[in-house]
Amino acid sequence: MIAHVILFTPRAELPDAARQDLLADLATAAATIPSVRRFRVGARVKHGLPGYEQVMATNYAYAAIIEFDDLDGLKAYLAHPAHNAIGGHFTASAERSLAYDYVLDDLPVGR
């Protein structure tokens, strides 16, 4: 499985309408790009444990994680017009952002 991981913080002065447009375009991408297997977006959780959060030099308020079966699926996503709409929002609205791609394997967990 391939995970496309985005960390981002919107500009503080970003209008609510622009935030809603970004969320709408994320939902459109999740629903219309065939190679997307899972699309999750969420806000950062802070828990206050000493020595953990304090070592993070840069705060990213949100994460988006998009999963694909394989590298071809990621490439199809990146070339899709719905992805271009998302990219335009991030360029215009993010104070800071990162995007990385990873090959992930499931490991057994004990329960």
C-alpha positions in Angstrom: 0.0 0.0 0.0 1.1 3.6 -0.7 0.3 6.4 1.6 0.4 10.0 0.5 0.8 12.0 3.7 0.2 15.8 3.9 0.8 17.9 7.0 -0.5 21.5 6.7 -1.4 24.6 8.6 -3.8 27.1 7.0 -3.0 30.8 7.1 -4.6 32.4 10.1 -6.4 35.0 8.0 -7.9 32.5 5.6 -11.6 33.2 5.2 -14.1 30.6 6.2 -15.4 30.3 2.7 -11.9 29.3 1.5 -11.6 26.7 4.2 -15.0 25.3 3.2 -13.9 25.2 -0.5 -10.8 23.2 0.5 -12.9 20.7 2.4 -15.4 20.4 -0.5 -12.5 19.8 -3.0 -11.0 17.2 -0.6 -14.4 15.4 -0.5 -14.7 15.5 -4.3 -11.2 14.1 -4.8 -11.9 11.3 -2.3 -15.2 10.4 -4.1 -14.1 10.8 -7.7 -10.6 9.6 -8.1 -10.8 5.9 -8.8 -7.4 4.9 -7.4 -8.1 6.4 -3.9 -8.7 3.5 -1.5 -9.0 5.6 1.7 -8.9 9.3 2.3 -8.7 10.7 5.9 -8.3 14.3 7.1 -8.1 15.4 10.7 -6.9 18.0 13.2 -3.8 17.5 15.3 -4.3 16.2 18.8 -2.2 17.7 21.6 -2.0 15.7 24.9 0.6 17.6 26.9 2.9 14.7 27.7 6.3 16.2 28.5 9.2 15.6 26.2 7.0 14.5 23.2 5.2 17.5 21.7 7.9 19.9 22.9 10.5 18.4 20.5 8.4 19.1 17.4 10.0 22.2 16.0 7.1 23.0 13.6 3.4 22.7 14.3 1.2 21.4 11.6 -2.5 21.8 12.5 -3.9 19.2 10.1 -3.0 15.9 8.4 -4.4 14.3 5.3 -3.6 10.7 4.6 -4.6 9.2 1.2 -4.0 5.5 0.5 -3.6 3.7 -2.8 -3.0 0.1 -3.8 0.2 0.8 -5.5 2.5 3.5 -7.0 0.5 3.6 -10.2 -2.6 4.6 -8.2 -0.7 7.4 -6.5 0.5 8.6 -9.9 -3.1 8.5 -11.3 -4.2 10.6 -8.3 -1.5 13.2 -8.7 -2.4 13.6 -12.4 -6.2 13.8 -11.8 -7.9 17.2 -12.3 -9.5 16.9 -8.8 -6.0 16.7 -7.3 -5.1 19.9 -9.2 -8.0 21.6 -7.5 -6.7 20.5 -4.1 -3.1 21.6 -5.0 -4.4 25.1 -5.9 -6.0 25.4 -2.5 -2.9 24.3 -0.6 -0.7 26.7 -2.5 -3.1 29.6 -1.9 -4.1 28.9 1.7 -1.4 27.1 3.6 1.0 28.9 5.9 3.2 25.8 5.7 2.8 22.3 4.4 4.7 19.1 3.7 3.8 16.1 1.5 5.5 12.7 1.5 4.8 9.3 0.0 5.5 6.0 1.8 5.2 2.3 1.1 3.4 0.8 4.1 3.2 -2.7 5.3 0.7 -4.1 7.9 2.3 -5.6 10.9 0.6 -8.1 13.2 -0.9 -6.7 16.4 -1.7 -8.5 19.6 -5.2 -8.2 21.0 
